[in-house]
């Protein structure tokens, strides 16, 4: 969600956006982690803290409406393209839920149980929550789920007109029907245990319920949220489904008391939101509803509309509804365009009466086909470039930046900023485009734009660590390596956060965090890989042991731990490290594992060579025992040729050839008819050890 510029105050406030993102992340963690995992309690505490900051003062409840791809909170609909919020809406929608409500006083245990219940995917349950036992939805004292029964989306014609066809069988019909049912359910919501039944969809009944409810900020916000979505739907959709929805909402507006309509138009004092609603309504609702809404919005905004203007608008509406056929479309268009022009004049807090009179006279004389659309709007890219050139920033610039980012051209904004000279405008623009929320969106996008991510992370630095770590928890192998690189690129600023997250992460993520720590200039204070060198997971042990191999103080201990590891690859890594300097007290471990059979068969020859390189005096008898066979009639014989026997001959030839005990055996091996035995005697140490990989 971008920061709103002028004319875009309908965007969520930062505190509500952060709450919804925290809600989405908490539900996701409950879906992937087992009960009792430390990250779950951490997620509950974080969400409870966000909720506590919101549920205070006059706000005793927090209501969230649910649509298929977006949420409605305090009368504002979320961006359906925001990945985290869209995923949250879809998760709730799959459970056939129409709304969620939290109340002040919610406890840690209540919230934890609520998240655990809702986090279970609807596909893994016999019935979605909204279709199941109503008592499940009401089991918490300070949290409530409201069902939405989508099998009842097929709405019949309330008026008996053939053109009222909001049947839910097409994509548009389903959307229109869902919006109307959501509004009806919000308006007729009851606290009884049987509120899962679909309420009446008669607009007159819905209007009566809104009139009777009285002023309730939370109630009005939910109703207004649906009105905003319906107005947006009617602005952009056409066809018989849109016509049916237009008829219903127009009857609703006509049936509302003027005082009620004025109360709804208050919209928590958000002037920009009110104006946007009126503009959308003027584009899609029936003309008589437009007149009512304009009058209510004017009264709420303390804007004066002259009687002459209202008579003019009413006259347009009458001709658009009941005039002669050729005149109707012209009157309809004239009404809507004059309303849009009028709303534009309301941008002044205290308009001059004379200017208002002149504007009114101009509108009265204007042609019905007058168009106020700018044919040559400034290109967003050119607008941003000009702002950087003249070192200026403002609402028009932010709208241009939003236009570029919405079209997937965030990289273009970075390019323009990089080419510009240092200035306040450049810094303000970089701060505007590089935010944790935008980073979240880039991280969960279908396309993983690594160069762009690097630019955002490089700008955010420490503020990018948490979003990166959250994404790393759920990333696939394709993204994990790139995310580790991004985290490590932040440097020591990321170290404390990684260290704090490490013990709480799932095992696969712990391995990646260890890799990230290994790439930092230094380890975080208090961290030691020794804590993870004996971890239950082999991959976590592997990364910890590799870190120990690189540290002079921990190297010997890491080799000994690795040599005793139960994972073949970890043992191989330890042998590779030991080949470059084996601790003397590790020789005994090697020999014991070769003798007792616990050493992987393929690694036994390498273990013999590594042990031989130490030239330990205790090793000579052991090597001779592996080479010498039983004495025959003609004296000493060599043992049967095996990989261990050949490796032992190499070790004797390379490290103990000066010992009398070894010379006889080596002389016998040099005369052997077996080519492999003779080669083992003459094999050079450099060749023997060359194939051992560097485990670090």
C-alpha positions as CSV (number, residue, x, y, z in Angstrom):
1,X,0.0,0.0,0.0
2,X,1.5,3.3,-1.1
3,X,1.5,6.4,1.0
4,X,-1.5,8.5,-0.1
5,X,-0.9,11.7,-1.9
6,X,-3.4,14.5,-2.5
7,X,-6.8,13.1,-3.5
8,X,-5.9,9.7,-2.2
9,X,-6.7,9.9,1.5
10,X,-8.8,6.7,1.2
11,X,-5.6,4.7,1.6
12,X,-5.4,2.9,4.9
13,X,-3.7,4.7,7.8
14,X,-0.2,3.4,8.7
15,X,-1.4,1.9,12.0
16,X,-4.3,0.0,10.3
17,X,-2.1,-1.2,7.5
18,X,0.5,-2.4,10.0
19,X,-2.2,-4.2,12.0
20,X,-3.6,-6.0,9.0
21,X,-0.1,-7.1,7.8
22,X,0.7,-8.3,11.3
23,X,-2.6,-10.2,11.3
24,X,-1.7,-11.8,8.0
25,X,1.7,-12.9,9.1
26,X,0.4,-14.2,12.5
27,X,-2.1,-16.4,10.6
28,X,0.5,-17.6,8.2
29,X,2.8,-18.6,11.0
30,X,0.0,-20.5,12.8
31,X,-0.6,-22.3,9.5
32,X,3.0,-23.6,9.1
33,X,4.3,-24.0,12.6
34,X,3.2,-26.8,15.1
35,X,1.4,-26.0,18.3
36,X,3.8,-24.8,21.0
37,X,6.4,-23.4,18.7
38,X,8.1,-20.3,20.1
39,X,7.4,-18.2,17.0
40,X,3.6,-18.6,17.6
41,X,3.7,-17.0,21.0
42,X,5.9,-14.3,19.5
43,X,3.4,-13.7,16.7
44,X,0.5,-13.5,19.2
45,X,2.3,-11.0,21.3
46,X,3.1,-8.8,18.3
47,X,-0.5,-8.8,17.0
48,X,-1.9,-8.2,20.5
49,X,0.4,-5.2,20.9
50,X,-0.8,-3.8,17.5
51,X,-4.4,-4.4,18.6
52,X,-3.9,-2.8,21.9
53,X,-2.7,0.4,20.2
54,X,-5.9,0.5,18.2
55,X,-8.5,-0.6,20.7
56,X,-8.3,2.4,23.0
57,X,-10.0,5.7,23.6
58,X,-13.3,5.8,21.7
59,X,-12.6,2.8,19.6
60,X,-13.9,-0.2,21.6
61,X,-14.3,-2.6,18.6
62,X,-12.4,-3.2,15.4
63,X,-14.5,-4.6,12.5
64,X,-13.1,-6.1,9.3
65,X,-15.3,-6.9,6.4
66,X,-14.2,-9.7,4.1
67,X,-14.5,-9.8,0.3
68,X,-12.9,-12.3,-2.1
69,X,-9.6,-10.4,-2.6
70,X,-9.7,-7.5,-0.2
71,X,-10.8,-6.4,3.3
72,X,-12.8,-3.4,4.5
73,X,-11.7,-1.7,7.8
74,X,-13.0,1.6,9.1
75,X,-14.7,2.2,5.8
76,X,-11.6,1.8,3.7
77,X,-11.2,-1.1,1.3
78,X,-7.6,-2.6,1.0
79,X,-5.7,-2.8,-2.2
80,X,-6.7,-6.1,-3.9
81,X,-3.2,-6.3,-5.4
82,X,-1.4,-6.1,-2.0
83,X,0.0,-9.7,-1.7
84,X,-0.2,-10.1,2.1
85,X,-3.6,-8.5,2.5
86,X,-5.0,-10.3,-0.5
87,X,-3.8,-13.6,0.9
88,X,-5.4,-12.8,4.3
89,X,-8.7,-11.9,2.6
90,X,-8.6,-15.1,0.5
91,X,-7.9,-17.2,3.6
92,X,-10.9,-15.7,5.4
93,X,-13.1,-15.9,2.3
94,X,-12.4,-19.6,1.8
95,X,-13.8,-20.1,5.3
96,X,-17.1,-18.4,4.0
97,X,-16.6,-15.6,6.5
98,X,-18.2,-12.2,5.9
99,X,-16.7,-10.2,8.8
100,X,-14.3,-10.4,11.8
101,X,-14.6,-8.3,14.9
102,X,-12.2,-7.7,17.8
103,X,-13.2,-6.0,21.0
104,X,-11.2,-4.2,23.7
105,X,-10.0,-6.5,26.5
106,X,-9.0,-9.5,24.3
107,X,-6.5,-11.7,26.1
108,X,-3.4,-13.5,24.9
109,X,-5.0,-16.9,25.2
110,X,-8.1,-15.8,23.4
111,X,-6.1,-14.4,20.5
112,X,-3.9,-17.5,20.3
113,X,-6.9,-19.8,20.2
114,X,-8.6,-17.6,17.6
115,X,-5.5,-17.6,15.3
116,X,-5.1,-21.4,15.7
117,X,-8.7,-21.9,14.7
118,X,-8.8,-19.6,11.6
119,X,-5.3,-20.6,10.4
120,X,-6.5,-24.1,9.5
121,X,-7.1,-24.0,5.8
122,X,-10.7,-24.5,4.8
123,X,-9.7,-27.3,2.4
124,X,-8.5,-29.4,5.3
125,X,-11.8,-29.2,7.2
126,X,-15.0,-31.1,6.7
127,X,-16.8,-27.7,6.4
128,X,-15.5,-24.1,6.3
129,X,-15.9,-22.2,9.5
130,X,-18.7,-20.1,8.1
131,X,-20.8,-23.2,7.2
132,X,-20.0,-25.1,10.4
133,X,-21.2,-24.9,14.0
134,X,-22.2,-21.3,14.9
135,X,-21.0,-21.8,18.4
136,X,-17.4,-22.1,17.1
137,X,-17.7,-18.6,15.7
138,X,-18.8,-17.2,19.0
139,X,-16.5,-19.1,21.4
140,X,-14.4,-16.1,22.3
141,X,-15.5,-13.2,24.5
142,X,-13.6,-10.5,22.6
143,X,-13.4,-11.9,19.1
144,X,-16.2,-12.8,16.7
145,X,-16.5,-14.4,13.3
146,X,-19.5,-13.7,11.1
147,X,-20.4,-16.2,8.4
148,X,-21.3,-15.4,4.8
149,X,-23.3,-18.2,3.1
150,X,-22.3,-18.0,-0.6
151,X,-24.6,-20.8,-1.6
152,X,-27.4,-18.2,-1.2
153,X,-25.8,-15.7,-3.6
154,X,-28.6,-16.3,-6.2
155,X,-30.8,-13.3,-5.6
156,X,-34.3,-13.1,-7.0
157,X,-35.8,-10.0,-8.4
158,X,-37.1,-7.9,-5.6
159,X,-39.3,-5.8,-7.9
160,X,-40.3,-8.5,-10.3
161,X,-38.5,-6.7,-13.2
162,X,-36.9,-8.8,-15.8
163,X,-33.8,-6.7,-16.0
164,X,-32.8,-7.2,-12.3
165,X,-30.5,-10.2,-12.9
166,X,-28.0,-10.3,-10.1
167,X,-27.8,-14.1,-10.3
168,X,-24.2,-14.8,-9.3
169,X,-23.7,-17.1,-12.3
170,X,-21.2,-14.8,-14.0
171,X,-18.1,-13.2,-12.6
172,X,-19.8,-9.8,-12.5
173,X,-22.9,-11.2,-11.0
174,X,-21.1,-13.0,-8.2
175,X,-19.2,-9.8,-7.4
176,X,-22.3,-7.7,-7.4
177,X,-24.3,-10.2,-5.4
178,X,-21.5,-10.6,-2.9
179,X,-21.3,-6.8,-2.4
180,X,-25.0,-6.5,-1.9
181,X,-25.2,-9.4,0.5
182,X,-22.3,-8.1,2.4
183,X,-24.0,-4.7,2.8
184,X,-27.3,-6.3,3.8
185,X,-25.5,-8.5,6.4
186,X,-23.6,-5.6,7.8
187,X,-26.8,-3.5,8.1
188,X,-28.9,-6.2,9.6
189,X,-26.2,-7.8,11.8
190,X,-27.6,-9.2,15.0
191,X,-25.9,-10.5,18.1
192,X,-28.0,-13.7,18.2
193,X,-26.6,-17.1,17.7
194,X,-28.5,-17.6,14.5
195,X,-27.0,-14.7,12.5
196,X,-25.6,-17.2,10.0
197,X,-28.9,-17.0,8.1
198,X,-28.9,-14.7,5.1
199,X,-30.7,-11.4,6.0
200,X,-33.4,-9.8,3.9
201,X,-32.0,-8.3,0.7
202,X,-34.9,-5.8,0.2
203,X,-33.3,-2.4,-0.1
204,X,-36.2,-0.8,1.9
205,X,-35.6,-3.3,4.8
206,X,-31.9,-2.6,4.7
207,X,-32.4,1.1,4.7
208,X,-34.8,0.8,7.7
209,X,-32.2,-1.1,9.6
210,X,-29.6,1.6,9.0
211,X,-32.0,4.3,10.0
212,X,-32.9,2.5,13.2
213,X,-29.4,1.6,14.2
214,X,-28.4,5.1,15.3
215,X,-24.9,6.6,15.3
216,X,-22.3,3.9,15.8
217,X,-18.8,4.6,14.4
218,X,-17.8,1.0,13.9
219,X,-21.3,0.1,12.4
220,X,-21.2,3.1,10.1
221,X,-17.7,2.4,8.9
222,X,-18.6,-1.1,7.8
223,X,-21.7,0.1,6.0
224,X,-19.7,2.9,4.3
225,X,-17.0,0.4,3.3
226,X,-19.6,-1.6,1.3
227,X,-21.1,1.6,-0.2
228,X,-17.6,2.6,-1.3
229,X,-17.0,-0.8,-3.0
230,X,-20.5,-0.7,-4.6
231,X,-19.9,2.8,-6.0
232,X,-16.5,1.7,-7.4
233,X,-18.2,-1.4,-8.9
234,X,-20.9,0.6,-10.6
235,X,-18.3,3.1,-11.9
236,X,-16.3,0.4,-13.8
237,X,-18.9,-2.3,-14.6
238,X,-21.7,-2.5,-17.0
239,X,-24.3,-5.0,-18.0
240,X,-27.5,-6.4,-16.4
241,X,-25.7,-7.4,-13.2
242,X,-24.5,-3.8,-12.7
243,X,-28.0,-2.5,-13.6
244,X,-29.5,-4.8,-10.9
245,X,-27.0,-3.6,-8.3
246,X,-27.6,0.1,-9.4
247,X,-31.4,-0.4,-8.9
248,X,-30.9,-1.9,-5.4
249,X,-28.5,0.7,-4.1
250,X,-30.6,3.6,-5.6
251,X,-33.7,2.3,-3.8
252,X,-31.6,2.0,-0.6
253,X,-30.4,5.7,-0.9
254,X,-33.9,6.9,-1.7
255,X,-35.3,5.0,1.3
256,X,-32.8,6.4,3.8
257,X,-33.7,9.4,6.0
258,X,-31.8,12.5,5.0
259,X,-30.2,12.6,8.5
260,X,-29.0,9.0,8.2
261,X,-27.5,9.7,4.7
262,X,-25.8,12.7,6.1
263,X,-24.4,10.6,9.0
264,X,-23.0,8.1,6.6
265,X,-21.5,10.8,4.4
266,X,-19.4,12.0,7.3
267,X,-17.0,9.1,6.7
268,X,-15.1,9.9,9.9
269,X,-14.3,13.4,8.6
270,X,-12.3,12.1,5.6
271,X,-13.1,14.8,3.0
272,X,-11.1,13.1,0.2
273,X,-12.9,9.8,0.8
274,X,-16.3,11.5,0.8
275,X,-15.5,13.3,-2.5
276,X,-14.3,10.2,-4.1
277,X,-17.5,8.4,-3.1
278,X,-19.6,11.1,-4.5
279,X,-17.6,11.1,-7.8
280,X,-18.0,7.3,-8.1
281,X,-21.6,7.5,-7.2
282,X,-22.2,10.2,-9.8
283,X,-20.6,7.9,-12.5
284,X,-22.6,4.8,-11.7
285,X,-25.7,5.3,-9.6
286,X,-29.1,6.4,-10.7
287,X,-29.6,10.1,-11.1
288,X,-32.1,10.6,-8.3
289,X,-29.7,8.8,-5.9
290,X,-26.9,11.1,-7.1
291,X,-28.9,14.2,-6.2
292,X,-29.6,12.8,-2.7
293,X,-25.9,11.9,-2.1
294,X,-24.7,15.3,-3.3
295,X,-27.0,17.1,-1.0
296,X,-26.0,15.0,2.0
297,X,-22.3,15.3,1.2
298,X,-22.7,19.1,0.9
299,X,-24.4,19.3,4.3
300,X,-21.8,17.1,5.9
301,X,-18.9,19.1,4.4
302,X,-20.5,22.4,5.4
303,X,-20.5,23.4,1.7
304,X,-23.4,25.5,0.5
305,X,-25.3,24.5,-2.6
306,X,-27.7,27.2,-3.7
307,X,-31.3,26.5,-4.2
308,X,-30.8,27.3,-7.9
309,X,-28.1,24.7,-8.2
310,X,-30.2,22.0,-6.5
311,X,-33.2,22.9,-8.7
312,X,-30.9,22.6,-11.7
313,X,-29.6,19.2,-10.6
314,X,-33.2,18.1,-9.8
315,X,-34.3,19.3,-13.2
316,X,-31.5,17.3,-14.9
317,X,-32.5,14.2,-12.9
318,X,-36.2,14.5,-13.8
319,X,-35.5,14.8,-17.5
320,X,-33.0,11.9,-17.3
321,X,-35.6,9.7,-15.7
322,X,-38.9,10.8,-17.4
323,X,-37.9,13.1,-20.3
324,X,-38.3,12.4,-24.0
325,X,-36.2,9.6,-25.3
326,X,-33.7,11.7,-27.3
327,X,-33.2,14.0,-24.3
328,X,-32.6,11.4,-21.5
329,X,-29.0,10.5,-22.3
330,X,-28.0,14.1,-22.6
331,X,-29.6,15.1,-19.3
332,X,-28.1,12.1,-17.6
333,X,-24.6,12.9,-18.8
334,X,-25.0,16.7,-18.0
335,X,-26.1,15.9,-14.4
336,X,-23.1,13.6,-13.8
337,X,-20.5,15.9,-15.3
338,X,-21.9,19.0,-13.4
339,X,-21.7,17.0,-10.1
340,X,-18.1,16.1,-10.9
341,X,-17.3,19.8,-11.6
342,X,-19.1,20.8,-8.4
343,X,-17.1,18.4,-6.3
344,X,-13.9,19.8,-7.8
345,X,-14.9,23.3,-6.5
346,X,-15.2,21.8,-3.0
347,X,-11.4,21.5,-2.8
348,X,-11.4,25.0,-1.3
349,X,-12.0,25.0,2.5
350,X,-13.8,28.4,2.3
351,X,-14.8,29.1,-1.3
352,X,-15.3,32.8,-2.2
353,X,-19.1,33.4,-2.8
354,X,-18.4,35.3,-5.9
355,X,-16.2,32.6,-7.4
356,X,-18.8,30.1,-6.5
357,X,-21.5,32.2,-8.2
358,X,-19.3,32.5,-11.4
359,X,-18.7,28.7,-11.4
360,X,-22.4,28.1,-11.0
361,X,-23.3,30.4,-13.9
362,X,-20.7,28.8,-16.1
363,X,-22.0,25.3,-15.4
364,X,-25.6,26.4,-16.1
365,X,-24.5,27.8,-19.6
366,X,-22.2,24.9,-20.4
367,X,-23.0,22.4,-23.2
368,X,-24.3,19.1,-21.9
369,X,-21.5,17.3,-23.8
370,X,-18.8,19.4,-22.1
371,X,-15.9,17.2,-21.0
372,X,-13.6,18.2,-18.2
373,X,-11.0,15.5,-18.9
374,X,-7.5,16.6,-19.5
375,X,-6.5,15.3,-22.9
376,X,-2.7,15.8,-22.3
377,X,-1.9,14.8,-18.7
378,X,1.8,14.9,-17.8
379,X,3.6,11.6,-18.2
380,X,4.6,10.1,-14.8
381,X,8.2,9.5,-15.9
382,X,8.5,13.1,-17.2
383,X,6.9,14.5,-14.0
384,X,9.4,12.6,-11.8
385,X,12.4,13.7,-13.8
386,X,11.3,17.3,-13.8
387,X,10.7,17.2,-10.0
388,X,14.2,15.9,-9.4
389,X,15.7,18.4,-11.9
390,X,14.0,21.4,-10.1
391,X,14.5,19.8,-6.7
392,X,10.8,19.9,-5.8
393,X,8.4,17.4,-4.4
394,X,4.6,17.4,-3.7
395,X,1.3,15.6,-4.2
396,X,1.5,15.6,-8.0
397,X,5.0,14.1,-7.8
398,X,3.8,11.3,-5.4
399,X,0.9,10.5,-7.8
400,X,3.4,10.2,-10.6
401,X,5.6,7.9,-8.6
402,X,2.6,5.8,-7.6
403,X,1.6,5.6,-11.3
404,X,5.0,4.3,-12.2
405,X,5.2,1.8,-9.3
406,X,1.7,0.5,-10.0
407,X,2.8,-0.3,-13.5
408,X,5.8,-2.2,-12.3
409,X,8.3,0.6,-13.0
410,X,9.8,1.1,-9.6
411,X,13.2,0.5,-11.1
412,X,12.6,3.5,-13.3
413,X,12.1,5.7,-10.3
414,X,15.4,4.4,-8.8
415,X,17.2,5.1,-12.0
416,X,15.9,8.7,-12.2
417,X,16.9,9.2,-8.5
418,X,20.3,7.8,-9.0
419,X,21.0,10.1,-11.9
420,X,19.8,13.2,-10.0
421,X,22.0,15.5,-7.9
422,X,21.8,15.3,-4.1
423,X,18.8,17.3,-2.9
424,X,15.9,17.2,-0.5
425,X,13.6,16.1,-3.3
426,X,15.8,13.1,-4.2
427,X,16.0,12.0,-0.5
428,X,12.3,12.4,-0.1
429,X,11.6,10.3,-3.2
430,X,14.0,7.5,-2.2
431,X,12.4,7.5,1.3
432,X,8.9,7.4,-0.4
433,X,9.7,4.4,-2.7
434,X,11.9,2.4,-0.3
435,X,9.5,1.3,2.5
436,X,9.1,-2.0,4.4
437,X,5.6,-2.4,2.9
438,X,6.9,-2.0,-0.6
439,X,9.7,-4.5,0.2
440,X,7.1,-7.0,1.4
441,X,5.2,-6.6,-1.8
442,X,8.3,-7.2,-3.9
443,X,9.3,-10.3,-1.8
444,X,6.0,-12.1,-2.3
445,X,5.4,-11.1,-5.9
446,X,5.2,-13.8,-8.5
447,X,8.4,-12.5,-10.2
448,X,11.5,-12.2,-8.0
449,X,13.2,-9.1,-9.2
450,X,16.6,-9.5,-7.4
451,X,18.3,-6.3,-8.8
452,X,15.3,-4.2,-7.7
453,X,15.2,-5.9,-4.3
454,X,18.9,-5.2,-3.8
455,X,18.2,-1.5,-4.4
456,X,15.4,-1.4,-1.9
457,X,17.3,-3.3,0.7
458,X,20.4,-1.2,0.2
459,X,18.3,1.9,1.0
460,X,16.4,0.4,3.9
461,X,19.3,-1.3,5.6
462,X,18.2,-2.4,9.1
463,X,14.5,-1.8,8.3
464,X,14.7,-4.5,5.6
465,X,15.9,-7.2,8.0
466,X,12.5,-8.2,9.5
467,X,10.7,-8.4,6.1
468,X,13.6,-10.5,4.7
469,X,13.6,-12.9,7.6
470,X,9.8,-13.2,7.5
471,X,10.0,-14.1,3.8
472,X,12.9,-16.5,4.4
473,X,10.7,-18.5,6.7
474,X,8.3,-19.4,3.8
475,X,10.7,-19.1,0.8
476,X,11.3,-22.0,-1.5
477,X,14.8,-23.2,-2.5
478,X,14.8,-20.9,-5.5
479,X,14.5,-17.8,-3.5
480,X,16.3,-18.8,-0.3
481,X,19.8,-18.4,-1.5
482,X,19.1,-14.9,-2.9
483,X,17.4,-13.9,0.4
484,X,20.4,-15.0,2.4
485,X,22.6,-12.9,0.1
486,X,20.4,-9.9,0.7
487,X,20.4,-10.3,4.4
488,X,24.2,-10.7,4.5
489,X,24.6,-7.6,2.3
490,X,23.1,-5.5,5.1
491,X,26.2,-6.3,7.3
492,X,26.5,-6.1,11.0
493,X,23.3,-4.1,11.3
494,X,21.5,-7.3,10.6
495,X,23.4,-9.4,13.1
496,X,21.4,-8.8,16.3
497,X,18.1,-9.5,14.6
498,X,19.4,-12.7,13.0
499,X,20.8,-13.9,16.3
500,X,17.5,-13.2,18.1
501,X,15.5,-15.0,15.4
502,X,17.9,-18.0,15.1
503,X,16.8,-20.2,18.1
504,X,13.1,-19.7,17.3
505,X,13.2,-20.5,13.6
506,X,12.3,-23.8,12.1
507,X,15.3,-26.1,11.3
508,X,15.5,-25.4,7.6
509,X,15.6,-21.7,8.3
510,X,18.1,-22.1,11.1
511,X,20.5,-23.5,8.5
512,X,20.0,-20.5,6.2
513,X,20.5,-18.1,9.1
514,X,23.8,-19.8,10.0
515,X,24.9,-19.3,6.4
516,X,23.9,-15.6,6.6
517,X,25.9,-15.2,9.9
518,X,28.9,-16.9,8.3
519,X,28.9,-14.2,5.6
520,X,28.9,-11.3,8.0
521,X,32.1,-9.5,8.8
522,X,31.9,-10.8,12.4
523,X,29.6,-13.1,14.4
524,X,26.9,-11.4,16.6
525,X,27.8,-10.9,20.2
526,X,27.1,-14.0,22.2
527,X,26.9,-16.3,19.2
528,X,28.9,-19.5,18.9
529,X,28.4,-22.2,16.2
530,X,29.2,-24.8,18.9
531,X,25.6,-24.4,20.1
532,X,24.4,-25.9,16.8
533,X,27.2,-28.3,16.0
534,X,25.2,-31.2,17.6
535,X,21.8,-30.1,16.4
536,X,19.2,-32.8,15.6
537,X,19.1,-31.7,12.0
538,X,22.1,-32.8,9.9
539,X,22.0,-29.7,7.6
540,X,22.1,-27.4,10.6
541,X,25.0,-29.3,12.1
542,X,26.8,-29.1,8.7
543,X,26.7,-25.3,8.6
544,X,27.7,-24.9,12.2
545,X,30.7,-27.3,11.8
546,X,31.8,-25.5,8.7
547,X,31.8,-22.3,10.7
548,X,33.9,-24.0,13.3
549,X,36.4,-25.2,10.7
550,X,37.1,-21.6,9.8
551,X,37.7,-20.4,13.3
552,X,41.1,-21.1,14.8
553,X,39.8,-21.5,18.3
554,X,37.0,-23.9,17.4
555,X,38.6,-25.7,14.5
556,X,39.9,-28.8,16.4
557,X,36.7,-29.2,18.3
558,X,34.7,-28.9,15.1
559,X,36.8,-31.6,13.4
560,X,36.3,-34.0,16.3
561,X,32.5,-33.3,16.4
562,X,32.3,-33.8,12.6
563,X,34.2,-37.1,12.7
564,X,31.7,-38.5,15.2
565,X,28.7,-37.2,13.2
566,X,26.1,-39.7,12.0
567,X,25.7,-38.0,8.6
568,X,28.1,-39.2,5.9
569,X,28.4,-35.8,4.3
570,X,29.3,-34.2,7.6
571,X,31.9,-36.9,8.3
572,X,33.3,-36.3,4.8
573,X,33.5,-32.5,5.5
574,X,35.4,-33.2,8.8
575,X,37.8,-35.5,7.0
576,X,38.4,-32.7,4.4
577,X,39.2,-30.3,7.2
578,X,41.4,-32.8,9.0
579,X,43.4,-33.4,5.9
580,X,44.6,-29.8,6.2
581,X,45.7,-30.4,9.8
582,X,44.3,-33.2,11.9
583,X,44.3,-32.7,15.7
584,X,46.4,-35.5,17.3
585,X,43.6,-36.5,19.6
586,X,41.3,-37.1,16.7
587,X,43.4,-40.0,15.4
588,X,42.0,-42.3,17.9
589,X,38.4,-41.4,16.8
590,X,39.3,-42.2,13.2
591,X,40.8,-45.6,14.0
592,X,37.9,-46.5,16.3
593,X,35.3,-45.7,13.7
594,X,37.2,-47.6,11.0
595,X,37.5,-50.7,13.2
596,X,34.0,-50.7,14.6
597,X,32.4,-50.3,11.2
598,X,30.6,-47.1,12.0
599,X,32.7,-45.2,9.4
600,X,31.0,-45.1,6.0
601,X,32.7,-47.7,3.8
602,X,33.5,-45.1,1.1
603,X,35.2,-42.9,3.6
604,X,37.4,-45.5,5.3
605,X,40.4,-45.1,2.9
606,X,40.3,-41.4,3.3
607,X,40.2,-41.7,7.0
608,X,43.3,-43.9,6.9
609,X,45.2,-41.4,4.8
610,X,44.2,-38.5,7.1
611,X,45.3,-40.4,10.1
612,X,48.6,-41.4,8.4
613,X,49.4,-37.7,7.8
614,X,49.6,-37.1,11.5
615,X,52.6,-39.5,11.7
616,X,51.4,-40.5,15.2
617,X,53.7,-43.3,16.6
618,X,50.6,-45.2,17.8
619,X,49.4,-45.5,14.3
620,X,52.3,-47.7,12.9
621,X,51.2,-51.0,14.5
622,X,47.6,-50.4,13.4
623,X,48.7,-49.8,9.7
624,X,50.9,-52.9,9.7
625,X,48.0,-55.0,11.0
626,X,46.0,-53.8,8.0
627,X,48.7,-54.7,5.5
628,X,50.2,-57.9,6.8
629,X,48.5,-61.2,6.3
630,X,49.1,-64.6,7.9
631,X,52.6,-66.1,7.6
632,X,52.9,-68.8,5.0
633,X,55.4,-71.5,4.3
634,X,57.6,-69.0,2.6
635,X,57.4,-66.2,5.2
636,X,55.4,-63.0,5.4
637,X,52.4,-62.5,3.2
638,X,50.3,-59.5,2.4
639,X,46.7,-59.2,3.4
640,X,44.0,-59.5,0.9
641,X,43.7,-56.4,-1.3
642,X,41.0,-54.0,0.0
643,X,40.6,-50.3,-0.1
644,X,41.7,-50.0,3.5
645,X,44.8,-52.3,2.9
646,X,45.8,-50.1,-0.1
647,X,45.3,-46.9,1.8
648,X,47.4,-48.3,4.7
649,X,50.3,-49.2,2.2
650,X,50.2,-45.6,0.9
651,X,50.3,-44.2,4.5
652,X,53.3,-46.5,5.4
653,X,55.2,-45.5,2.2
654,X,54.6,-41.8,2.6
655,X,55.0,-41.3,6.4
656,X,56.8,-44.4,7.9
657,X,59.2,-45.5,5.1
658,X,62.1,-44.9,7.5
659,X,60.8,-47.3,10.1
660,X,62.4,-50.8,10.0
661,X,59.1,-52.4,10.8
662,X,57.5,-50.8,7.8
663,X,60.4,-51.4,5.3
664,X,60.0,-55.2,5.1
665,X,56.3,-54.9,4.4
666,X,56.9,-52.2,1.8
667,X,59.5,-54.3,0.1
668,X,57.1,-57.2,-0.1
669,X,54.4,-54.9,-1.5
670,X,56.8,-53.5,-4.1
671,X,57.3,-57.1,-5.5
672,X,53.6,-57.9,-5.5
673,X,52.0,-59.2,-8.7
674,X,49.0,-56.9,-8.0
675,X,49.4,-53.6,-9.9
676,X,47.3,-51.7,-7.4
677,X,49.5,-52.8,-4.5
678,X,52.7,-51.8,-6.4
679,X,51.2,-48.4,-7.3
680,X,50.2,-47.8,-3.6
681,X,53.9,-48.1,-2.6
682,X,55.0,-45.4,-5.1
683,X,52.0,-43.1,-4.9
684,X,53.0,-39.6,-3.8
685,X,51.2,-37.9,-0.9
686,X,50.3,-34.8,-3.0
687,X,48.4,-37.0,-5.4
688,X,46.8,-39.0,-2.7
689,X,45.3,-35.9,-0.9
690,X,44.5,-33.9,-3.9
691,X,40.9,-35.1,-4.3
692,X,39.9,-34.2,-0.8
693,X,37.5,-31.2,-1.0
694,X,37.8,-28.1,1.2
695,X,34.7,-28.3,3.5
696,X,34.7,-24.6,4.2
